[in-house]
Amino acid sequence: MAKRPAAGRVKRRLARDIGDVAAIRFYRSTLANTVSRLAADPRWRTYLAVTPDTSVTAPYWPCPSNVTRIAQGQGDLGARMQALFDSMPPGPVIIVGSDIPAIRPSHVAHAFKLLGRADAVFGPAQDGGYWLVGLQKSLRQLVPFEGIPWSTDQALAATAAKLHAKIVVHASTLSDVDTAHDYARGRQAAERRILSGQKKKPPASAV
């Protein structure tokens, strides 16, 4: 799920700390990286669900040839998530956010594996929300997303409570970037990964 990358629509808390330009640049980069990473994995089919609906054909969306772009529909976050689950082909479905820099295909693959023995899977976020939610086909006609206090530390607990009679499991804990502190921490982690990769490179051969 992705929002139109425009000032005032995405990462507003982050923009207050680092400015609109830097916040939008971060969001666009994270969205593009997420789509390219997940779409490259043949174990699932990737869709890019966008809002507003009128922006489906806009040129600014990162969309590899094997990604289907669709509209999220109307209503609050819960209504749009429910509509996406209901519209998907048969089989298990997982929805992820578009502003999670650390997400990798391995996280999604692990969540699908967990979903194979459960009714629902959540990827917890450190702030009490969740960056991933997956449902089995048999549960996709339920309405677990109604009346959820979104953007609070009770979002995950409230959603899981609506599935109290079902088997619910948790995948990896990841987080989005909402503040300047989160942003700086994420950049430092990325720099450490780059430096680590450089150290592991074999020395060049001399001829």
Number of C-alpha atoms within 10 A of each C-alpha: 20 19 21 18 19 15 14 11 10 19 22 17 16 21 19 13 15 14 14 19 12 13 27 21 13 18 24 21 14 17 24 16 20 22 19 16 13 22 22 15 13 9 12 14 13 20 18 22 22 20 19 14 15 10 15 18 12 9 8 11 20 18 16 14 7 13 17 13 17 17 20 23 19 13 10 13 16 18 17 19 22 19 19 20 22 16 10 13 9 12 10 19 21 20 21 18 18 22 26 20 22 15 23 13 15 11 18 22 16 13 23 23 13 19 25 14 13 17 21 27 25 27 24 21 19 13 15 15 22 24 23 24 22 26 24 21 17 11 17 23 13 14 16 19 20 15 13 18 16 17 11 11 15 14 20 22 15 18 23 19 12 15 16 9 9 13 13 19 17 17 21 16 14 18 22 21 20 17 18 17 11 14 19 12 13 16 12 12 13 14 12 12 11 11 11 11 10 10 9 8 8 7 7 6 5 4 3
